[in-house]
Amino acid sequence: MLDKNKKKELSSAYAQTFRAMGVYQIRNTSNGKIYVVSSMDLEGARNRFDFAKQMNLSIFHELQKDWQAFGPNSFVFEELDRLKPDEDAPVDATSQKHYRDEVDALLELWLEKLQPYEEKGYNRRKR
């Protein structure tokens, strides 16, 4: 069993590490529609999605109607693009913003490429 100090130390070390970040889609296998999203923590996003499927909870408002109509097993998580952080870079607000900007740019590229709007997907066009 870990003592409190060791637990705190491990927790702090974890908070100071970058996780794989990038762009993924949730695809409805029944009708082919997709929802394209980005995350600063792809593994965390996958875990939340898997948990939502187990509990039959739609975590995305945009999918709610089809989630209820087709069921959670009609949806799959698919990673589209992964951004590997520089292991030597400091974990600070500046580098976090830099990576956030990179992930946002990747998302824009994938939205442009896949056009997941109207009958093709669940994303809403920006005004």
C-alpha positions in Angstrom: 0.0 0.0 0.0 1.3 3.5 -0.9 1.7 6.0 1.8 0.2 9.5 1.3 3.4 11.2 0.3 4.3 8.6 -2.3 0.7 8.8 -3.6 0.9 12.6 -3.8 4.3 12.4 -5.6 3.0 9.9 -8.2 -0.1 12.0 -8.7 2.0 15.1 -9.2 4.3 13.4 -11.6 1.3 12.1 -13.7 -0.1 15.6 -13.8 3.2 16.9 -15.2 3.3 14.5 -18.2 1.8 15.0 -21.6 -0.6 12.4 -22.8 -1.2 11.5 -26.5 -3.5 14.1 -28.0 -5.2 14.4 -31.4 -8.3 13.9 -33.4 -10.8 11.1 -33.3 -14.2 10.3 -34.7 -17.3 8.5 -33.3 -18.8 6.5 -36.2 -22.3 5.2 -36.3 -21.9 1.8 -37.9 -25.7 1.7 -38.7 -25.9 4.8 -40.8 -22.2 5.7 -41.4 -22.5 9.2 -39.9 -19.5 10.5 -38.0 -18.7 13.0 -35.3 -15.2 14.4 -35.4 -13.7 15.6 -32.2 -10.3 16.5 -30.7 -8.8 15.8 -27.3 -5.8 16.7 -25.3 -5.9 13.1 -23.9 -6.9 10.5 -26.5 -6.7 7.6 -24.0 -9.0 9.5 -21.6 -11.4 10.2 -24.4 -11.5 6.5 -25.4 -12.0 5.5 -21.8 -14.9 7.9 -21.4 -16.5 6.6 -24.6 -16.1 3.0 -23.5 -17.6 3.8 -20.2 -20.5 5.6 -21.8 -21.2 2.6 -24.0 -21.2 0.3 -21.0 -23.6 2.6 -19.1 -25.7 3.4 -22.2 -25.0 7.1 -21.8 -24.5 9.4 -24.8 -21.7 11.7 -23.8 -22.2 13.9 -26.9 -25.4 15.8 -27.2 -25.1 15.7 -31.0 -25.4 11.9 -31.0 -28.3 11.6 -28.5 -31.1 10.9 -30.9 -29.3 8.3 -32.9 -27.7 6.8 -29.8 -31.2 6.1 -28.5 -32.5 4.9 -31.9 -29.6 2.6 -32.8 -28.2 1.8 -29.3 -24.6 2.3 -28.0 -23.2 -0.8 -29.8 -23.8 1.0 -33.1 -21.0 3.5 -32.3 -17.3 3.0 -32.5 -14.3 5.2 -31.4 -11.7 5.6 -34.2 -8.5 7.6 -33.8 -7.8 9.7 -36.8 -4.6 11.6 -36.0 -2.2 11.5 -33.0 0.1 14.3 -31.9 3.1 13.0 -30.0 4.4 15.6 -27.5 8.1 16.4 -27.2 9.2 14.4 -24.1 11.9 17.0 -23.4 9.6 20.0 -23.5 8.6 21.5 -20.2 5.0 20.9 -19.1 3.9 24.5 -18.6 1.1 26.9 -19.8 3.0 28.0 -22.9 3.6 24.5 -24.1 0.0 23.5 -23.3 -1.3 26.4 -25.4 1.1 25.4 -28.2 -0.2 21.8 -28.2 -3.8 23.0 -27.9 -3.3 25.2 -31.0 -1.8 22.3 -32.9 -4.6 20.0 -31.9 -7.2 22.6 -33.0 -5.4 23.0 -36.3 -5.5 19.2 -36.8 -9.2 19.2 -36.1 -9.8 21.9 -38.7 -7.9 19.8 -41.3 -10.0 16.7 -40.5 -13.2 18.7 -40.6 -12.3 20.1 -44.0 -11.3 16.7 -45.3 -14.3 14.6 -44.0 -17.0 17.3 -44.0 -19.0 15.5 -41.2 -22.1 17.8 -41.6 -25.8 17.3 -42.4 -26.4 13.8 -43.8 -22.7 12.8 -43.5 -22.2 13.5 -39.8 -23.1 15.1 -36.5 -20.8 18.1 -36.5 -22.3 21.6 -36.9 -20.7 24.0 -39.3 -19.2 27.1 -37.8 -21.0 30.3 -38.5 
